[in-house]
Amino acid sequence: MYVALEGIDTCGKSTQMALLKDFFASKAQEVIFTCEPGGSELGIELRKILLEKHFKLSKEAEVLLFLADRAQHTNEILIPNRHKWIFADRSLISGIAYAKDFSYEQLKILNLFATQGVLPQKVIILEMTQDLLKERLAQKGQDKIEQRGIAYLLALQERIIETTQKLGMEYLRLSAKLPKEEITQKILDFVCVA
């Protein structure tokens, strides 16, 4: 089963990925943990360009680099492991939601092309409040996306929810304010792991 964790920066996706990794390791169950961008060798380099390096990218170039990462990730990680459990930090949902300057239909076509139609079977969305987002952003250095500001990130959160709904995905929305262990248990219950 392919499960995507979605949400804006600082919502706790990385923490949940680590806790899920520990859970499955304790069960000696083979599970693939991956991320977008950066889940493939090419993706690692593209992630640096997209989030760390100070290239002035056009909106079109940014979308195309994310799509290149997504296509490579699908070929290297998702398709070869499709019969295993896969947990991904982000998916094409983020790809569509982040690219707000383009039409949903255009982005859907491009992302389905990049993923060869492979979609998460279940999606968990970790939701932030404005106050929680301010608090968490103040505690860390910010990448190029986070530097766009709180209003940008909260609007992005709404687009992530809308995109998940438009794609017809089975999803669970969880407050990022909940204790991290409670979030993990709710995720496991949702994906039907005993």
N, C-alpha and C positions, 0 to 999 in steps of 0.2 A: 504494500500500500504506500502510495506517495502522499505525504502530508506536508503542507506548507505552513510555516509560521509567518504571519504578516503583521505589520504595524510600523509606525514611524520610529525614527531613531530614538534610542534610549527607552523603548517600551519594555525591554526585557527579553527579547528574542534570544540573544546570546546566552543569557542566564538559563533560560528554559532549555536551550539546546544542550548545555552542559549537564543540567539535571536529568534530562532524558537519556543522555549518553550514559550517565552513571546508573540509571535505572536498568537500562538494557544490558549493560556490562554485568550487573549483579545477577541477571537472569541468564547470562552466557548466551544471549540471543544476538545473532548477527544483524546489525542495522547500519544503514548508510546514513551518515550525517554530512550535509553539504550546504552550500550557500550560493547566493547570486547577489552581486557579481563575485567571482573569485573561486568557484567550485572546481574549475579546471586549471591546467597550467596556463593556458592562454588567458583565462579569466583572472588569474592572479595579477598578470601584467596589465590587463585592461582596468582592473579595480584601482591600481595605482594611478593610472591616467585619469580615471573618472573621479576619484575621491581625494587624491593626495597631490598629484602634480598640478602645477599652475598653468596648464594650457588654457587658452581662451577658446573653448569649444562652442561651435554653433549648436543650436538646439537640435538640428538634424544630425550632426555628427555625434552628439551625445546619445541620442536614441539609437543610432546605428551601432555604436560601440556596445551599448547594453544588449542589443539584439545579437551581435556577434558572440558576446559572452554566453547568452542564453542558448544559441544554436550549438556552440561547442559543449556546453554543460549538458544539454540534452543528449548529444552523441556520446560523450565520454562517461556520464554518470547515470542519467535517468534511464535511457533505453537499455544499456547492458545490465542494469540492476532492477528492472521492472518487476521481477518476481520476488523481490525482497522488500523489507520495510525501508522506506526512504523518508527522512525528515530534512526539509530544506528551510533554511533561513532566507525567505523571500522566494518569489516565483514570477511568472509572467504577470500576475496581478499587480505587483509593484511596477513592473515595466510599463504597464498601461497607465496606472495611476500617476506615476511620476511625470509622464510626458503630457502634461496638461495643455500644451499649446497645439496639440494635434487631435483630430477627431477620434472618438472611441472606435468607430468602425475601421478606420485606417490602421489604428494601433492593434486592434484585434486581429486583423488579417496578417499584419507583419509578425506579431507574436506567435500566432498559430503556425505560421510558416517556419519561424525559428525553432519552435518546439515540436514540429512535425505532428501537431495535434495532441501532444502529450500534456495532460492537465493534472493538477493535484486532485486526488479523490476526496480529500478533506482539507479544510483550511481553518486555522485558528488565528483570530485577529485579536491582538493585545491592544486595548484602547487606553489612551492617555487623556487626562484632564489638562487644562491649561496650567494649573498650579503645579501638578506633578511634572509636567514637561519643563517648566521653568526651573524647578528644583533640580532635576536631573541634568539639564544642560549646563547649569552653573557648576556642576561637579566635574566637568571634563573638558578637554580640548575639543574643538568642533571641526569636522571635516567640511568640505565645500557645500554639501547639501544642508547640513545643520546651520551653516552660516547664513542661510536664506531667511532664518527667523521663525519665531513661534507661530505667527499667523500662517505662514507658508506651510509649516509642518502640520498644523491642525486641519488646514484645508486638504492637505494630502491625505490625512487620516480618513476624511470623509470620502475622498476619491477611492481609497483602498476598499472601503466598505461597499460603495456603489459598484465598483468594478467586480467585486466578488459576487454581488447579487446579479449583475447583468450577465455574467458568465454562467450563472446557474449552478454555482458550486455549493456543496454542502459545507456549512461553516458554523463556527462557534465564536461568539464575541465574549471576551473576558476583560474585566477591568485590570489594568496593569498595577493598580493599587493593592490588589489582593496579595496575601503572603505568597512568596514564590513557590513553596511546597504545595499550597492549595491549588495554585495555577497548574502545576505539574500534574496533580491528581485529576483535575478536571480535563486536562488534555488527554491523559491516559484513558479516562472514562469515555470521552468523546470518540476516540479512535478504537475503542473496544479492546484495550489491552488489560487483561486480568492481573 
